[in-house]
Amino acid sequence: MKSESIKIELIEWLTKLDDNLILASLLQFKKSSELGDWADNLTEEQAQSLQRGLADSENKRVLSSKDFWTSYGR
């Protein structure tokens, strides 16, 4: 199916749609897609922190959820 026919089908469907939950979800999806990739908006400090976390995970320097919560008495 070509893009134009998909667009037309979606427009027709949207014009008849009365479900506010679906409409709100679609609007949120639209807004999210317009923001672009969240990773492009990270500060340098945030990007470095993320890279440290990834390196920790790759090098098995992580705690399980159970061990984490056990260390806090839960």
Helices and strands as residue ranges (DSSP letters): H 3-16, H 20-35, G 38-41, H 44-58, H 65-71
